[in-house]
Structure formats: C-alpha cells, structure tokens
C-alpha cells in the first residue's frame, strides 16, 4: 500500500482514540438501557395505572357521597320549611295541611333511604382510602428510587460525555497529521468493517480478526513504518511496536 511519509503511530493513535469514543458511547447506551432502571420504570408505570384506577374509583365514591349529602341537606331544608308552615297556624285548609304533612313524611322516608345509601358509600370510601394511600406511597417510593438512579446515571453520563469531548478534541488534533489518501482509505474501511479499520499484527496474528497471517505473507511484512493489508480480514495492518500499550493506557485514562 503506497503511503506518504508520516508517523504510523499517529494512525494507531487515531484508531485507539476512535475506538475509545465508540466504547464510551456504548457505555452511555448501556447506562440508559440499564435493566434495573427499565424494570423500575415499568413497575412505576404499572403502579401509576393502578393508582389512577383507584383514584378514579375513590373520586366517584366521593362525588356520590357529596351528591347524597347535598340531597339530604336540601330535603332537610324542605322539611324545616314545611314544618314551620305546619306549626305557624297560617294553614286553614285541611287538604293543604294533609299535603304538607304527607310531603314531610315522604321527605323523611327519602332521607332515611339516602342516609342508608350514604352510610354504604362511606363504608366503601373507608375501604378504598387505605388502598389509595398505599398505592400512592408505593408509587412515590418507586419514583424517588428512579430519581436517585437517574441522578446517579446522569452524573455518569455527563462524565463520559466530557471524556468523549476530550477524545474528539484529541482526534481533531491528529487528523491533520494523516495524509489525505490514507485517511480516505481508513474512513472507507471503518464504514465497511463495523467501525474498525486498523489492526496490529503481533506474532503473525491480526489483533482484530484473531487469525494468523500465513508465514509466506508475514515474511514480507517487516517494515514498521509501512501499512499493509490483513489477508484475512482486509483491514489496514501495521506491525506491532513498543509504545502501543502505553499509548492505549494514556487514552484510556481520558
């Protein structure tokens, strides 16, 4: 492969930096898709649906109780008004007197029935309220736990994003050092080879595909400042040199 004069270590550094960026981006995705968080969010959704159903039932019972209470109060007002008329001495007609007495009787009977219904509804409310409170407490507890995890994950994501930003700055400082034709080949291979364009041969083995380069071909791959092609995976291939591990460790510290 024909290449301009440049430091092969720069290309290796570019490769290591970009691989680290990919790893850190994957770390962010793993954090966002954390199974524990997803399970808790699913549980929260279920609890929220249960709470809404209980709250709806409770609200309906309260509305029914209030309606009964208002009707009883209205009837009591009518009873009071009628009784005042009955004892006012202003009624002269026996028919009118009977009508008022009958209306009072019916209103009192109606109130008896309404009060019984109100007691039934209040009994149901007393049974529904603890369930509603318990559901609310469970929902609030899960919500607080999710918030704690999200805050923790948010801090981690922010830290990783800051590291990615530093790595991108480092990548931008390396790019001008790479000849255009080599960079074009490198980027083309990255697109076709699952994001990994460069491999290092050590002991006749490609460190990406893990396969051994045939001895007959490896024999002709001795120059450390030259870029070869792995005959097995077709990636750009360079010869191992001292300093790669140190460079990797340095980049991993970012």
Buried (B, 14 or more C-beta within 10 A) or exposed (E): EEBEEEEBBBBBBBBBBBBBBBEBEEBBEEBEEBEEBEEBBEBBEEBBEBBEEBBEBBEEBBEBBEBBBEBBEEBEEBBEEBEEBBEEEEBEEEEEEEEBBEEBEEBEEBBEEBEEBBEEBBEBBEEBBEBBEEBBEBBEEBBEBBEEBBEEBEEEBEEBEEBBEEBEEBBEEBEEBBEEEBBEBBEEBBEEBEEBBBBBBEEBBBBBBEEEBEEEBBEEBEEEEBBBBBBBBEBBBBBBEEEBEEBBEEBEEB
